[in-house]
Amino acid sequence: MTSEEKKQYKAKQLRYKKPIAVNMNYAFLCEELYEMEETVTDVQWFADDEDNLVNALDGDEDEAYEFKMAFSDLAAEMEMFQEDLNNEYVPDCFDDLFPAAGADYMGGYGGWDSYEQDYFGLLPYEYKYAEDEAEKRICRLTKKELLEAVGACLKVYSQYVSVRYRYDCLEASLDILREKNMQVLKLFKAIEEQYEKAESSSMHFQYKYDSEVRKLDKMLDEVPQEYWIQ
């Protein structure tokens, strides 16, 4: 066995030293929040403009109103969730808390491989070792610190469940608006590209009857009225 192979083998044997619950860990929460924020950002333009929102939801004003209220609540909760994820105890203690509490039902455990610099699934026989290691680190806190850490981590867990539920309830409408938004972006991108072609072909629009200019005019005529800034 080479020196590198020995390092790789040793790192694999020690993965249990730094465990996480696969479906409930700090990186998982951050990634989930990032993906939800990305979707929310993509549809913010619709949510901020009532007319565009109504048009995007096929003219259903009641649905648009309900979505706008629910969307506003979701955005506010996500902001609070982001703030609490940065609580001093959460990044340091969250990953240890669930293995220490025996939460192998949350997708099992993963362990950090220092050689591969990534997490890998632990085998069931390693779970007890992983839980003991997590428990040791958690128990280094004072009683007061432990209470504060558990409170902060459970708050974040509760917020995630609430935010995820709100997001899932809006997912169908969010998907519709996101698709509409992609159509708008594609349209404006195509217009931008055609503008450059028309400008070059017409010598900076000196010839308004140039074929590329006519194509640009036709594309602009096809832009729905609600997309223009009032």
C-alpha positions, -999 to +999 in steps of 0.1 A: +000+000+000+015+034-010+017+064+013-013+080-005-033+049-003-026+047+035-038+083+039-069+075+019-076+044+039-071+062+073-094+090+063-121+066+053-119+048+087-122+081+105-152+095+087-174+088+117-155+114+137-173+142+120-209+130+113-240+148+099-276+137+096-279+134+058-313+151+054-309+176+082-275+194+084-263+230+081-251+227+045-284+211+035-304+240+050-282+266+034-286+249+000-324+245+004-327+282+013-305+293-016-326+274-041-358+288-027-343+324-027-333+319-063-368+310-073-383+339-053-358+363-070-368+350-104-405+358-098-401+390-078-408+412-108-443+396-111-450+398-074-442+435-073-465+444-102-502+435-096-511+439-133-483+416-145-491+391-118-528+390-128-519+386-165-494+358-157-520+339-137-545+340-166-564+370-153-575+354-120-575+384-096-584+364-066-556+339-072-532+368-078-542+385-045-538+352-025-505+345-041-492+380-034-501+377+003-486+342+006-455+353-013-450+382+010-453+359+041-428+335+025-403+362+017-405+375+053-400+341+068-371+333+045-354+365+056-358+356+093-346+321+085-315+335+069-307+356+099-312+327+124-290+304+103-262+328+112-268+326+149-234+320+166-244+285+178-261+272+146-230+268+123-210+253+151-235+230+168-263+221+143-244+193+126-235+177+160-269+181+176-289+156+154-264+127+155-259+133+192-297+130+196-297+097+177-315+111+146-304+084+122-339+084+109-332+116+090-316+098+060-289+081+080-255+097+087-227+110+065-191+114+076-164+138+066-135+123+046-105+145+052-087+130+022-115+134-003-127+167+014-163+157+012-190+138+031-198+102+024-225+079+038-216+059+069-226+023+073-251+014+100-224-003+122-206+031+123-237+050+135-230+045+173-194+057+169-206+087+151-233+095+177-207+092+205-183+116+188-211+142+182-222+138+218-187+144+231-184+177+212-219+189+223-212+180+259-182+203+260-206+232+262-216+245+296-252+239+306-262+274+297-244+272+263-260+239+256-295+253+263-288+282+241-274+261+213-303+236+214-328+265+214-311+281+184-308+249+164-344+238+171-356+272+161-338+269+128-353+234+123-388+247+130-383+276+106-371+253+079-402+231+082-424+262+081-406+278+051-405+246+032-443+241+037-451+276+026-429+272-004-444+239-014-479+254-012-469+281-037-447+259-059-472+254-087-477+292-090-440+298-086-432+274-114-457+292-137-443+326-129-407+314-133-415+300-167-431+333-177-401+351-164-378+329-185-399+337-215-396+374-208-358+371-204-355+351-237-376+377-255-355+406-242-323+388-250-335+381-286-345+418-289-310+429-276-293+406-301-315+419-330-309+455-319-271+450-323-277+434-358-300+462-368-276+489-356-247+474-375-267+467-407-283+502-408-252+521-400-265+532-366-301+533-378-295+557-406-316+535-429-349+528-412-361+505-440-332+481-435-344+445-433-327+440-398-344+472-386-378+459-398-372+426-380-364+446-348-395+467-352-416+436-357-402+420-325-409+452-305-445+452-318-449+417-305-439+426-269-470+424-247-481+457-234-477+447-197-439+442-202-434+479-209-425+501-180-454+524-173 
